């Protein structure tokens, strides 16, 4: 996208400009899990995911972030310093060369980019999984399908059909080349990615037919995910080492599975507490009763005392959701709703009116207090 249409990278990730590396990492993981094309099929989600990745690629790299903070989008443009019209006024010193100029002038201190052959951790992946209310309460193992980047199974990640690579004869394996430039009458040195090996430090003469020399392929996988008891809606479960493959022997990334809990017909939940409503008749409320109440563990007998009013809440201890990583559980809160009979026939209506006429004022203390007021 054109620079004038781009959003600020800090705005994309929803962090402040002084955000720490951990804050940037957490913000990226949360957004990537939400907008990953494998789990979000809404219009515009894929473009949003690309925008998030682009912002993270810059802000998670200390060198790129420093250039972005100083020069904006121009600082992280591949053509930065390439002498294009209207570009960087320092001419042909190349991306990353600016720090080398000042390093040569003032005796060092500029940060160098990592070796192209250094191990790099693979990227994290995001997925979404819907489970039932009971599965969330007691835990479950599920199998999900994901697409991830893996080492090519033909060349085993080397990118070479015969497994052979050569050290680049231009950069001697460093991935960078030094250029001497005349700057305002002074000779300056700058480092640039090697044009022959494209910064990899290696030359492959016989490219692998499967991965075309990249060493990586995208493959679908079935992953077993263990969901802990007590997980809540919107929380993510991390499956370590099930993300994209790393580079140069670096470790794999992680898989972040966002949990979505299907609504239950009877129960609602708040943290570890379970809530449900139980309808009872006027007779049961007035005379008292004992009835079966549904719980996550099956039905239990609960006593409802005589004179129970609608809206009264009874608590069943330890019948709620387990706390994650603990044997302790929340409670189940049962709200009693007194149901008024409808569609009475004439005989039923006559008997009810006759019953009410037999009541003394003490039977309805709330009504008596209301009438007195």
VENTASUL-V201245 format. One line per field, one symbol per residue. ss: DSSP state (@ for helix, = for strand, . for the rest). phi: phi as a letter, one per 40 degrees, with the letter a starting at -180 (. if undefined). burial: b if it has 9 or more other ideal C-beta (glycine too) atoms within 8 Angstrom, else e. Layout:
ss: ???
phi: ???
burial: ???
This chain:
ss: ..@@@...@@@@@.......@@@@@@@@@@@@@@@.........@@@@@@@@@@@@@@@..@@@@@@@@@@@@@@@....................@@@@@@@@@@.............=....=======.@@@@@@.============........=.....==........========..========........==...=........============........====.......=.......=======......===..=========@@@@@@.=====......=====........====.....=......=..========......@@@@@@@@@@@@...@@@.@@@@@@@@.
phi: .cdccccdcccdcgbcccccccccccccccccccbcdcbbbcdgccccccccccccdcccbcccccccccbgcccbcdcdgcgccgccccgccgcgcdccdccccbgghcccccdccccbccccbbabbcbcdccccbgabbbbbbbacbcdccbfgcgbcbgbbbcdccbfgcgbbcbcbcbfgbcbbabbdcccbfgcgbbbcbccccbfgcgbbcbcbbbcbccccgcbcgcbbcbcgbccccbfgccccbbbbccbbcdccbbbaafccbbabbcbcdcccccgabacbcbcchcbcbcbccgcccgcbbbbcgbccccdgbccbcbbbbccbccccbfccccccccccccccccccccbccccccccc
burial: eeeeeeeebbebbebeeebeeebbbebbbbbbbbbbbebbeeeebeebbebbbbbbbbbbeebbbbbbeebebbbbeeebbbeeeebbeebebbebbbbbbbbeeeeeeeeeeeebbebbbbebbbbbbebebebbbbbeebebebebbbbbebbebbbbbeeebbbbebbebbbbbebebebeeeebbbbbbbebbebbbbbbeebbebbebebbbeeebebebebbebbbeeebbebeebbbbbeeebebbbbbbbbbbeeeeebebeebbbbbebebebebbeebeebebebbeeebebebeeebeeeeebebeebbbbbeeeeebbbbbbbbbbeeeeeeeeebbeebeeeeeeeeeeeeeeebeeeee
